[in-house]
Amino acid sequence: YAQMMLVKGSLLSGQYEKGIERLKRIYQVDPKNIEAILLMAELYERTGDKKSAISWYEKSLSFAPNKEIKSAITQRIEELKK
């Protein structure tokens, strides 16, 4: 929980690399944590690393709880591929 709060702080302060490192730790402990996976994708997107962002968004698809969320994630992936 504390790491996730620090990630959100990193997001707000623009310290994306720190957020990514913290999310990697969270992912190692809980690889099914969709919130962490989606935040990782967002942070990579904010750093301009579209390839990594797409990869993380694709990982999140198997954990998305419903069709609407899967559809939104798929749409975001397609936008990043342009």
C-alpha angles and dihedrals in degrees: 000000000000092000090051091052090050089051091053089050090051089052092052094045095046094244093136098160091056089049091051092051091050091048091052088058091049091048091052090056097038113019092175095058100122093188091057092045093051092046089051090053091048093049092049088049090052091051090053095249098134094169093058092042091054091048092053093044089052090051090054094056094078091055099042107123099217146013095260093058092044089051092050091048092048090050091051090050091052091049091052092050091060 
